[in-house]
Every structure is written in C-alpha cells, then in structure tokens.
Amino acid sequence: MALGIRFARRAVHPLVRRRGGSRCTNTTTFAEAITAAGIRFEYILFDDCFMSSIEVAYDLRKITRHLIASPCEVMAYGYPYDLVMPYLFTDGGTGYDLDGVCRSFYEFYEQYEAPNYNCGAIAVTVCDQVEQMAEVMRLINNASPAYIPDPEKPLQQYEYLYAPTRFYDLADYVYQLCDDTALLKEFDEQLARTVPERYRLHTEYFYSGGKRPITTYSGISTSAPSTSGIVVNNIRDTGWYKATH
C-alpha cells in the first residue's frame, strides 16, 4: 500500500499559504515521533510554503522515501487535489505516480488565475540520496572559501516578504560558492539523483509579494547564504549544517 502523509497549514493570507501562528512543530521533533512509531512513509506531501529545503530533507530523510514540496510560496488554493489524488494512490491504493503528481500540479498552476497569479513550483526529493548529497556538500564547503554575496550576480531567492531572505536555490548557491570543476560535476550528478530533473517543474514565475522570475531552479532551497545573526545561528543548529561542515 502507498503509505503517504499530507501536511497543510492554515491559509491566513488571501493569496498564499502561511503558517498558522503557533500551529507548527520542529522537523526534528516530527521525525523523532514518526521514528518512535516505527513508520517510514513512501512520501510526505507538504501543502505549504518553502518546504522543499535541503535542511528539511535532511531532518526527514529516515522517515520517508520521498518529499513532495515547493521551495517557494504556495498559492492559497494549495494542491489541486481533484487532479493530484489519483496519482497519490494508483493501482487501487498500492502504488503512486510522482511524475503525475508533479505534472498535474504544474499544469494547474500554469493556468491559475492568469495572468496575475499563475505561479507554482514543485519538486520531489529522493530521501535515500540526501546523505550522499551531504557528503558532497561537505567536500565543497571544505574546499571553498567563506561565501561572499556578489551584488553583480544575485542568487535565486524564493522569498521577498521578509528580511533577511532565508530561502535560496541550492544549486545557484553552490555554483557561486565553488569553483572546483570536479566538485561541481560531482554535485550536479548527485543533485540529479537527489532531486531528479523530471520532478523539478515550475511556472515562469513564483509569487512572493508579486510575481517573481525563476531563472535558476534546482527544486530545492538552502538557507546557507543567509547573513542575519539570528538566522545564521539557527542554521548552525541544523542537522544539515553539522553534517556538511
């Protein structure tokens, strides 16, 4: 049977989905609870903003085989479940079709309230590959100087409502951080296994206080380039940071 879980938070903004105040939990706490229950899901679908994050994927890598999520904000409509559900439970509930999930999400948002709000991005992370990605990222961090933002080459960011920005495209960050061609090749190959290209679908724009262009899209974000003291301290407490530094 296809064992999956869907997460959604209360939409308190007229256009995009938002956290419902205190109605949240740490990903580490959630992972501990599921591990204690002796369950490993085939997939977890996050019907919420910013959950396709390498930091989240690392925390949840042992409790699910796949994460279905967006690195961006999700419009208030959420997932078009009438289109998505048949792909979440195929063959009488014994299987699932992640290509179909991503494709139906993308095709819906291509037309969603155009031309103002037709924004959507989705990706699937293969969690069995996340530890290998951490090893590659550790090599890159060890071989690279400290990241310095380049005002001439702004990173692809996925958040514009708050300062400082906390969500940047993982690949765009790595390409600016590292200049070792062999390591970049290893990163690209591992990224293709961790977030397969067929699962990285997005409209031309994402929504964050307005339509914003997507110029680089790996399907997964990182908070590593954040520069605020509070955010940086939080990042250093994550399992992902500890595994890659």
C-alpha positions as CSV (number, residue, x, y, z in Angstrom):
1,M,0.0,0.0,0.0
2,A,1.2,3.5,-0.8
3,L,1.7,5.0,2.7
4,G,1.8,8.8,2.5
5,I,1.1,11.8,4.6
6,R,0.0,15.3,3.6
7,F,0.8,18.4,5.6
8,A,-1.1,21.7,5.3
9,R,-1.2,24.8,7.4
10,R,-3.9,27.3,7.7
11,A,-4.0,29.9,4.9
12,V,-4.2,33.3,6.6
13,H,-3.2,35.4,3.6
14,P,-5.6,35.9,0.7
15,L,-3.1,34.7,-1.9
16,V,-0.6,32.3,-0.4
17,R,-0.5,29.6,2.3
18,R,1.0,30.6,5.6
19,R,2.0,29.1,8.9
20,G,-0.9,29.2,11.4
21,G,0.8,31.0,14.2
22,S,1.8,28.5,16.9
23,R,0.4,25.6,14.9
24,C,3.8,24.2,13.9
25,T,6.4,21.8,15.1
26,N,10.1,21.3,14.5
27,T,11.0,18.9,11.8
28,T,13.3,17.2,14.2
29,T,10.5,16.6,16.7
30,F,8.3,15.3,13.9
31,A,11.0,12.9,12.7
32,E,11.5,11.6,16.2
33,A,7.8,10.9,16.7
34,I,7.5,9.1,13.4
35,T,10.6,7.1,14.1
36,A,9.3,6.1,17.5
37,A,6.1,4.9,15.8
38,G,8.2,2.6,13.6
39,I,6.9,4.0,10.4
40,R,8.6,5.0,7.2
41,F,6.4,6.7,4.6
42,E,6.6,6.3,0.9
43,Y,6.1,10.0,0.6
44,I,5.2,13.1,2.6
45,L,3.5,15.9,0.7
46,F,3.8,19.4,2.1
47,D,0.9,21.6,1.0
48,D,2.8,24.6,2.4
49,C,5.4,27.2,1.6
50,F,9.2,26.7,1.5
51,M,9.2,23.0,2.5
52,S,11.4,21.8,-0.4
53,S,14.5,22.6,1.6
54,I,17.7,20.6,1.9
55,E,17.6,21.3,5.7
56,V,14.1,19.9,5.9
57,A,15.0,16.9,3.7
58,Y,18.0,16.0,5.9
59,D,15.9,16.0,9.1
60,L,13.2,13.8,7.5
61,R,15.4,11.6,5.4
62,K,14.9,8.5,7.6
63,I,11.1,8.7,7.9
64,T,10.1,9.0,4.3
65,R,11.4,7.9,0.9
66,H,10.2,11.0,-0.9
67,L,9.3,14.6,-0.1
68,I,6.9,16.4,-2.4
69,A,7.0,20.1,-1.8
70,S,7.7,23.6,-3.1
71,P,10.8,25.6,-2.5
72,C,8.6,28.7,-2.9
73,E,5.4,30.1,-1.6
74,V,2.3,28.0,-2.4
75,M,-0.8,29.9,-3.5
76,A,-3.7,29.8,-1.1
77,Y,-5.6,27.3,-3.4
78,G,-3.0,24.7,-2.4
79,Y,-2.7,21.5,-4.3
80,P,-5.4,20.7,-6.9
81,Y,-6.4,17.5,-5.1
82,D,-9.0,16.5,-7.6
83,L,-6.2,16.2,-10.1
84,V,-3.4,15.1,-7.8
85,M,-5.1,12.4,-5.7
86,P,-5.4,9.8,-8.4
87,Y,-1.6,9.9,-8.7
88,L,-1.0,9.6,-5.0
89,F,-2.9,6.3,-4.8
90,T,-2.6,4.3,-8.0
91,D,-3.4,0.7,-8.7
92,G,-6.1,0.5,-6.1
93,G,-4.0,2.3,-3.5
94,T,-1.0,0.0,-3.8
95,G,1.2,2.5,-5.7
96,Y,1.8,6.1,-6.6
97,D,2.9,8.1,-9.6
98,L,5.1,11.1,-8.6
99,D,5.5,12.2,-12.2
100,G,1.8,12.5,-12.4
101,V,1.6,14.5,-9.1
102,C,4.2,17.0,-10.3
103,R,2.7,17.3,-13.8
104,S,-0.8,17.8,-12.6
105,F,0.3,20.5,-10.1
106,Y,2.4,22.3,-12.8
107,E,-0.4,22.2,-15.4
108,F,-2.9,23.5,-13.0
109,Y,-0.8,26.5,-11.9
110,E,0.2,27.3,-15.5
111,Q,-3.4,28.5,-15.9
112,Y,-4.3,29.5,-12.3
113,E,-5.9,33.0,-12.3
114,A,-3.7,34.1,-15.1
115,P,-2.1,36.5,-15.7
116,N,-1.7,37.7,-12.1
117,Y,-1.3,34.5,-10.0
118,N,-0.3,31.7,-12.4
119,C,2.7,30.8,-10.2
120,G,3.7,27.4,-8.9
121,A,6.8,25.3,-8.3
122,I,7.1,21.7,-7.2
123,A,9.8,19.1,-6.7
124,V,10.4,15.6,-5.3
125,T,13.4,14.9,-3.1
126,V,14.6,11.2,-3.0
127,C,15.5,11.0,0.6
128,D,17.7,7.9,0.3
129,Q,20.1,10.2,-1.6
130,V,20.2,13.0,0.9
131,E,23.1,11.7,3.0
132,Q,25.2,11.3,-0.2
133,M,24.3,14.9,-1.0
134,A,25.5,16.0,2.4
135,E,28.9,14.2,1.8
136,V,29.3,16.1,-1.5
137,M,28.4,19.4,0.2
138,R,30.9,18.7,3.0
139,L,33.6,18.4,0.3
140,I,32.5,21.6,-1.3
141,N,32.5,23.5,1.9
142,N,35.9,22.2,2.9
143,A,37.3,23.2,-0.5
144,S,35.7,26.6,-0.7
145,P,36.3,30.0,1.0
146,A,33.5,31.6,3.0
147,Y,30.6,32.6,0.8
148,I,30.6,36.3,0.0
149,P,27.4,37.6,-1.8
150,D,28.1,39.0,-5.3
151,P,25.9,42.1,-6.0
152,E,26.6,41.6,-9.7
153,K,25.2,38.0,-9.6
154,P,22.3,37.9,-7.1
155,L,21.3,34.4,-6.1
156,Q,18.0,33.0,-7.0
157,Q,15.9,33.6,-3.9
158,Y,12.4,32.3,-3.1
159,E,11.3,34.8,-0.5
160,Y,10.7,38.6,-0.8
161,L,8.3,39.3,2.1
162,Y,10.7,39.2,5.0
163,A,14.2,40.4,5.7
164,P,16.6,38.8,5.7
165,T,15.8,36.3,3.0
166,R,16.1,32.7,4.2
167,F,15.4,30.6,1.1
168,Y,17.8,30.4,-1.8
169,D,18.2,28.0,-4.7
170,L,20.7,25.3,-3.6
171,A,22.3,24.8,-7.0
172,D,22.7,28.6,-7.6
173,Y,24.4,28.9,-4.2
174,V,26.8,26.0,-4.9
175,Y,27.7,27.4,-8.3
176,Q,28.7,30.7,-6.8
177,L,30.4,29.2,-3.7
178,C,32.6,26.6,-5.5
179,D,34.9,27.0,-8.5
180,D,36.3,23.4,-8.5
181,T,35.0,21.9,-11.7
182,A,35.4,18.3,-10.5
183,L,33.4,19.0,-7.3
184,L,30.7,20.9,-9.3
185,K,30.4,17.9,-11.6
186,E,30.0,15.6,-8.6
187,F,27.4,18.0,-7.2
188,D,25.4,18.1,-10.4
189,E,25.4,14.3,-10.6
190,Q,24.3,13.9,-7.0
191,L,21.6,16.6,-7.4
192,A,20.2,14.7,-10.3
193,R,19.8,11.6,-8.1
194,T,18.5,13.6,-5.1
195,V,16.0,15.8,-6.9
196,P,15.6,14.2,-10.3
197,E,15.0,16.6,-13.2
198,R,11.7,15.1,-14.2
199,Y,10.4,16.1,-10.8
200,R,11.5,19.7,-11.0
201,L,8.6,21.6,-12.5
202,H,7.8,25.3,-12.2
203,T,6.0,28.1,-14.0
204,E,7.9,31.0,-15.4
205,Y,7.2,33.0,-12.1
206,F,6.7,32.3,-8.5
207,Y,4.7,34.5,-6.2
208,S,6.1,36.4,-3.2
209,G,4.5,39.8,-2.7
210,G,4.1,39.8,-6.5
211,K,5.3,37.7,-9.5
212,R,9.0,37.0,-9.4
213,P,11.0,35.3,-12.2
214,I,12.6,31.9,-11.8
215,T,16.0,32.0,-13.5
216,T,17.7,29.0,-11.8
217,Y,15.7,26.1,-10.4
218,S,17.1,23.0,-8.7
219,G,13.8,22.3,-7.0
220,I,15.3,22.6,-3.5
221,S,16.4,25.5,-1.4
222,T,19.0,26.2,1.3
223,S,19.3,28.8,4.0
224,A,23.1,28.7,3.9
225,P,23.6,32.1,2.2
226,S,21.6,34.0,4.9
227,T,23.6,36.6,6.7
228,S,21.4,37.7,9.7
229,G,22.9,36.7,13.0
230,I,19.7,35.1,14.2
231,V,19.2,33.1,11.0
232,V,22.8,32.0,10.9
233,N,22.7,30.8,14.5
234,N,19.6,28.7,13.7
235,I,21.3,27.3,10.6
236,R,24.3,26.1,12.6
237,D,21.9,24.2,14.8
238,T,20.5,22.1,11.9
239,G,21.5,18.5,11.2
240,W,22.3,19.5,7.7
241,Y,24.9,22.1,8.7
242,K,26.5,19.8,11.2
243,A,26.8,17.1,8.5
244,T,28.3,19.4,5.9
245,H,30.8,21.4,8.0
